[in-house]
Amino acid sequence: MLSRDDFIFTIGYDGDAAVVDGQAKRRYGSLSTAGLTEKGLFRAAYSSAIYSKDPGELQTVLDAYNKVSGSSFTAASPLDRLFGVFPVTVKRTMTL
């Protein structure tokens, strides 16, 4: 299973490997879900909330994103598709 930071900053997949944005991981990897949200890094914040499985974190991201974008997404909305975030099982990572 991917570490939290690898999951949050995965930008794609190459076969059975997750491709991780190493620069973003180094720069923002220490931030919490709320911290990522405050920086406007909504995809990373959403990934962090998904990884944590904490409904409160997910709601924090949703509320902030809706406020900034003028949207009205809910936890039942298909945000996985919006942000391109899907939990998958991979055995290795490639850092760019």
C-alpha positions, 0 to 999 in steps of 0.5 A: 500500500502507498504511504500517505504522502505517495498517495496524496501526490500521485499524478498517474500510474505506469503499469503497476507503479504509482508516479509521484510528484516528488517536488510537491511531496517534498514541499507540501508532504508535511501539511495536514488535510486542513493545511493543504486545503488552506493552500488551495491544493484541493486535489491533494487535500481531497486525496489526504481526506480519502486516505485518512477515511475521516468524514470530518476531513472530507467535509472540510475539503468539500466546504472549502472547495464549494466556497471557492468554486461556487459549487454545491458538492456533497460527500455523495458527489462523484468527487473521485472523478472531479479530482481524478483520485481513486484508491488503488493497490500498487506495489511500487512508486516512481518519483519524478 
